[in-house]
Amino acid sequence: MRKFLCLFLAFAHVLPAQEAHMVVEAYSGKVLSAENSTVKRPVASLTKLATAIVAVDWANASGTDIASHVIRVPGIVLQLNTTSQLKLAPGDSLTLRDALYAALISSDNIAALTIAHHVGSQLLAHRGRAGDPVLAFVAEMNKLAKAIYAKKTLFVNAHGLENDPKPGYSTAGDMARLSIHAMRRNAITFIVRQKSRKVSVTGPAGKRSYTLNNTNKLIGEAGILGIKTGTTNAAGPCLTTCMDRDPVVRTKPDGSKGVTPRRLIVVVLNCPDRFARTRQLIKAGWAFYDPWLADGAPVKNRKREILSTPAAK
């Protein structure tokens, strides 16, 4: 009872009842719609986007091939009060890519923790340090948040479950920043747009295969590229979505062609019908953005109208 009360009190300052959302055009940063978008709240498995970014960035930096690099499920996963669609158990092994598929498209919490433990161990070894590999990994997640200007975000684990004494939190605006950043990585973009994916796990009895289905019901609709669902009792149903449209091509005064790419990021938090709400926000977002672009993309108050994110490298 005392533990429950402590968790309740800890969430009290980050758990408003209202829906929150942010709609932003990713390349310009133009905020098209926002409600409660700076209010801190739990974001459930949207947390796994940060997990994926840290893992993919580590793989790129270390020259690791995620398709062939094998990781092993650690014993600490037994501490999670959750099930795994892959029936992952300590000692099982799978490729980092398949673990990312499990974490991102079927929201497997054990896969996310396995990724964190493995990459965290590699980071500590590279730095010649001892310590808790998961804490080291989560520290990288928070460095990421700081680097992308997500100033109202705190990650406390790699999966988004609310089982830590100190709860994590973010905002709709910060999740939009994280989504923009995630979709700049080809590996993540490819993974999150898959409607289903066959993966394999090796255990004591040999190799076993599973077909993972994407929890995002918008996958397959025109222009939708992903990206992540999340649901817990504290966070409510959450969804962040990316949609592309064909670029706008214009003729400049000098006769050359100008090309403007178009990408919408929609984040909804604590929304009972998150998929229908996202469709509404997508429609309204494009209806606002296209005339704004045609008018020359005017900005009167950059701080209020533009979502600040670091430039793509």
C-alpha positions in Angstrom: 0.0 0.0 0.0 2.8 2.4 0.9 4.5 1.8 -2.5 1.3 2.4 -4.3 0.7 5.7 -2.4 4.2 6.8 -3.2 3.7 6.1 -6.9 0.4 7.9 -6.8 1.9 11.0 -5.2 4.8 11.0 -7.5 2.5 11.0 -10.5 0.3 13.7 -9.1 2.3 16.6 -10.7 2.5 15.0 -14.1 -0.9 13.3 -14.5 -3.5 15.8 -15.8 -6.8 14.2 -17.0 -7.1 16.1 -20.3 -5.9 15.0 -23.7 -2.7 16.6 -25.0 -1.7 16.9 -28.6 0.8 18.5 -30.9 0.7 18.7 -34.7 3.8 20.0 -36.4 5.3 20.0 -39.9 8.7 18.3 -39.4 10.9 20.1 -41.9 9.8 23.7 -41.1 8.9 23.1 -37.4 5.7 24.9 -38.0 3.2 24.1 -35.1 -0.2 23.6 -36.7 -2.2 22.7 -33.6 -1.4 22.2 -29.9 -3.3 21.6 -26.7 -1.7 21.0 -23.3 1.4 20.3 -25.3 3.8 21.5 -22.6 2.2 19.7 -19.7 4.4 17.0 -18.1 2.8 13.5 -18.1 3.7 9.8 -18.5 4.0 8.7 -22.1 4.0 4.9 -21.8 5.7 3.1 -24.6 6.5 6.2 -26.6 9.5 6.0 -24.4 10.8 3.2 -26.7 11.5 5.7 -29.4 14.3 7.1 -27.3 15.5 3.5 -26.7 15.6 2.8 -30.4 17.4 6.1 -31.2 20.1 5.4 -28.6 20.5 1.8 -29.9 20.6 2.7 -33.5 23.0 5.6 -32.9 25.3 3.3 -30.9 25.2 0.7 -33.8 26.1 3.4 -36.3 28.9 4.8 -34.2 30.4 1.4 -33.4 30.0 0.0 -36.9 27.6 -2.7 -35.7 25.3 -4.4 -38.1 21.9 -4.6 -36.4 20.8 -7.4 -38.7 23.5 -9.8 -37.6 24.5 -8.6 -34.1 23.2 -11.0 -31.5 22.1 -9.9 -28.1 21.1 -12.0 -25.1 18.1 -11.6 -22.8 19.5 -10.8 -19.3 18.2 -12.2 -16.0 17.0 -8.8 -14.9 14.0 -9.1 -17.2 12.4 -11.3 -14.5 11.9 -8.1 -12.5 9.4 -6.8 -15.0 5.8 -7.8 -14.3 5.0 -8.2 -18.0 4.7 -10.7 -20.7 6.5 -10.9 -24.0 4.9 -11.8 -27.3 8.2 -13.5 -28.2 8.1 -15.4 -24.8 11.6 -14.0 -24.1 13.3 -15.5 -21.2 16.8 -15.1 -19.7 19.4 -16.7 -21.9 17.4 -16.4 -25.1 19.1 -14.6 -28.0 18.0 -12.7 -31.0 19.5 -10.1 -33.3 19.4 -6.4 -32.4 17.2 -5.8 -35.4 14.6 -8.3 -34.3 14.7 -6.9 -30.8 14.1 -3.4 -32.3 11.2 -4.8 -34.3 9.7 -6.3 -31.1 10.1 -3.1 -29.1 8.8 -0.7 -31.8 6.0 -2.5 -33.7 4.7 -4.9 -31.0 5.9 -2.8 -28.0 7.6 -5.7 -26.3 8.9 -4.4 -22.9 11.3 -7.3 -22.4 12.9 -6.7 -25.8 13.3 -3.0 -24.9 15.0 -3.9 -21.6 17.2 -6.4 -23.4 18.4 -3.7 -25.8 19.1 -1.3 -23.0 21.1 -3.9 -21.0 23.2 -4.9 -24.0 23.9 -1.5 -25.4 24.5 -0.1 -21.9 27.1 -2.9 -21.3 28.8 -2.1 -24.5 29.0 1.6 -23.7 30.4 0.9 -20.2 33.0 -1.5 -21.6 34.0 1.0 -24.3 34.5 3.7 -21.6 36.4 1.3 -19.3 33.8 1.7 -16.6 31.9 -0.5 -14.3 28.2 0.0 -13.3 24.7 -0.8 -14.0 24.3 -1.1 -17.8 20.6 -0.2 -17.8 21.3 3.0 -15.8 24.1 3.8 -18.2 21.7 3.4 -21.2 18.9 5.4 -19.6 21.5 8.2 -19.0 22.1 8.2 -22.7 18.3 8.5 -23.3 18.3 11.6 -21.1 21.3 13.0 -22.9 19.4 12.5 -26.1 16.4 14.4 -24.7 18.6 17.3 -23.7 20.3 17.3 -27.2 17.0 17.6 -29.0 15.7 20.4 -26.7 13.2 18.1 -25.0 13.6 20.1 -21.7 10.5 18.7 -20.0 11.3 15.1 -20.4 12.8 12.6 -17.9 13.3 8.9 -18.8 13.7 6.5 -16.0 13.6 3.2 -17.9 13.8 1.9 -21.5 10.3 0.6 -21.9 7.8 3.1 -20.4 6.2 1.0 -17.7 5.4 2.8 -14.5 7.2 0.5 -12.1 9.9 2.9 -10.9 9.7 4.8 -7.6 10.4 8.0 -9.5 8.2 8.2 -12.6 9.3 9.4 -15.9 7.5 12.0 -17.9 7.4 14.0 -21.1 5.1 16.3 -23.1 3.3 16.2 -26.4 5.7 18.8 -27.7 8.8 16.9 -26.6 7.4 13.7 -28.0 7.0 15.5 -31.3 10.7 16.5 -31.1 11.6 12.9 -30.4 9.5 11.6 -33.3 11.1 14.1 -35.7 14.5 13.0 -34.6 13.6 9.2 -34.8 12.3 9.5 -38.3 15.6 10.9 -39.5 17.1 7.4 -39.1 16.5 5.0 -42.0 16.6 1.9 -39.8 13.9 3.3 -37.5 11.8 4.6 -40.4 11.9 1.2 -42.1 11.0 -0.7 -39.0 8.1 1.4 -37.8 6.3 1.4 -41.2 6.0 -2.4 -41.3 2.5 -3.8 -40.8 4.0 -7.1 -39.7 7.3 -8.8 -39.4 8.6 -12.3 -38.9 11.4 -12.5 -36.3 13.2 -15.4 -34.6 14.5 -16.2 -31.2 17.0 -18.8 -30.2 16.5 -20.6 -26.8 17.4 -23.9 -25.1 15.2 -25.8 -27.5 16.5 -24.2 -30.6 15.2 -21.5 -32.9 11.6 -20.4 -32.8 9.8 -17.9 -35.1 7.0 -15.3 -34.5 5.1 -12.9 -36.6 4.8 -9.5 -35.0 1.8 -7.3 -35.9 2.1 -3.5 -35.7 0.0 -2.1 -32.9 -0.4 1.1 -34.9 -3.8 0.7 -36.8 -2.9 3.6 -39.1 -0.2 1.6 -40.9 -1.2 0.9 -44.5 -3.2 4.2 -44.9 -1.9 6.5 -47.5 1.2 8.4 -46.6 1.5 7.0 -43.1 5.1 6.0 -42.1 4.5 5.0 -38.4 5.6 5.6 -35.7 4.6 4.4 -32.1 1.8 3.5 -29.8 1.7 3.4 -26.1 -0.8 2.7 -23.3 -0.6 2.4 -19.5 -3.2 3.2 -16.8 -1.3 6.4 -15.9 -0.6 7.6 -19.5 -3.8 6.5 -21.2 -3.8 5.6 -24.9 -1.0 7.5 -26.7 0.1 7.6 -30.3 2.7 9.5 -32.3 2.3 9.4 -36.1 4.3 10.4 -39.1 2.8 11.2 -42.5 4.5 12.3 -45.7 3.0 14.0 -48.7 4.7 14.7 -52.1 7.0 17.7 -52.0 5.8 21.0 -53.3 7.7 22.1 -56.4 7.8 25.7 -57.4 9.5 27.8 -60.0 11.8 30.5 -58.5 12.1 34.0 -60.0 15.5 33.0 -61.5 13.7 30.1 -63.3 15.2 27.3 -61.1 13.0 24.8 -59.3 12.5 24.9 -55.5 11.4 21.7 -53.7 9.8 21.8 -50.3 9.3 18.4 -48.6 6.2 17.9 -46.5 6.1 15.7 -43.4 3.5 15.8 -40.6 4.1 14.6 -37.0 1.0 14.2 -34.9 1.3 13.3 -31.2 -1.8 12.5 -29.1 -1.6 11.6 -25.4 -4.3 10.3 -23.1 -6.8 10.0 -26.0 -9.4 7.2 -25.7 -9.8 7.0 -29.5 -6.3 7.9 -30.5 -6.5 6.6 -34.1 -9.6 8.5 -35.0 -8.3 11.6 -33.3 -5.1 11.4 -35.2 -6.9 11.1 -38.5 -8.8 14.3 -37.6 -5.7 16.1 -36.6 -3.9 15.1 -39.8 -6.7 16.4 -41.9 -6.8 19.7 -40.0 -3.0 20.0 -40.0 -2.7 19.8 -43.8 -5.6 22.2 -44.2 -3.6 24.7 -42.1 -0.2 24.0 -43.4 -0.7 24.1 -47.2 -2.2 27.7 -47.3 0.5 28.8 -44.9 3.2 27.5 -47.2 1.5 29.0 -50.3 1.5 32.4 -48.5 5.2 32.3 -48.1 5.4 30.5 -44.7 5.2 33.7 -42.6 6.4 33.6 -39.0 5.5 36.4 -36.6 6.6 34.9 -33.3 9.1 32.1 -33.9 9.2 31.0 -30.2 5.4 30.4 -30.3 5.0 29.2 -33.9 8.0 27.0 -34.5 9.0 23.9 -32.6 12.7 24.1 -31.9 14.7 21.0 -32.9 18.4 20.6 -33.9 19.0 20.6 -37.6 19.3 17.3 -39.4 22.9 16.2 -40.0 
